[in-house]
């Protein structure tokens, strides 16, 4: 009897699938995750170059932060266009990565062969459904935040109309803002936990929009604790990564590079800070795909799928002249007719390890 799903089991299974098809997932990561990771790091430098040339034309330096000394440089037409293009580029490649990696992880979970072309095809097939579903989520989250913002705005103005002065540095204002912020974050977190599997469902079940949100809400019942631990885990390392990337590096000013040898620290920093987000996003997408499978097992939905995958071959009975195929179920599958979530997942993993698919 296997143990129930938890953070360690999900991460372990994700690592096993990625390791079993390492070249396949490396190719997908280089195609869809590495480009936005690279441009995320060099974007401040490009922004500096454009703002410097468009405003003063002074010597351009490698940016250590996302902001300039002169805030007006951030709102030029060129910078606005660059920001829009960068956002579209990042979002597009993120959806491609989500679709292709999810597709491959689900196939790898069952031990099926994973093909690079099939994964890329799935990325293009699922792009617009993912885009529509993500737009629904964005609109809902925005609709949740607007009432809190309006409440804060009208609350402050109402108090001022009563003749009271409110200072931003006032402890009452700070406490009120913190309480309102905590409540809004709590509401958003609950919604995110309910709809966490919506992108995976779009790829795995070809269900999108509100239907994928309802389906995710159903699957996440009794699994929100595991999902919360995963969000905290990947959120912690994402924050740590942002701090590491933003940390200033001595001698990395482009203006200080006066020989070919001095450019190597700059190159190494770009390579490292591009590769780390790539690995983190790969494991994040894979882990939530594995969580989706564990949620299906928890609700007893993997039984028939497991029978189809591992139950043996079709046999023909002697009285039907071989015309009617009948499914022959192996003895290992009988225990799954009354499913337990942990035993279902353990059975899948055991069968898959015995006959793992060749790496593509």
Secondary structure, DSSP 8 states (H G I E B T S, - for coil): ------HHHHHHHHHHHHHHTHHHHHHHHHHHTHHHHHHHHHHHHHHHHHHHHHHT-------SSS--SSGGGGGSHHHHHHHHHHHHHHHHHHHHHHHHHHHHHHHHHHT----HHHHHHHHHHSHHHHHHHHHHHHHHHHHHHHHHHHHHHHHHHHHHHTT----TT-HHHHHHHHHHHHHHHHHHHHHHHHTTTHHHHHHHH---THHHHHHHHHHTTT-HHHHHHHHHHHHHHHHHHHHHHHS--TT--GGG--SGGGGHHHHHHHHHHHHHHHHHHHHHHHHHHHHHHHHHHHTT-SHHHHHHHHS--EEE-GGGTT-SEEE---GGGGGGGS--HHHHHHHHHHHHHHT-----
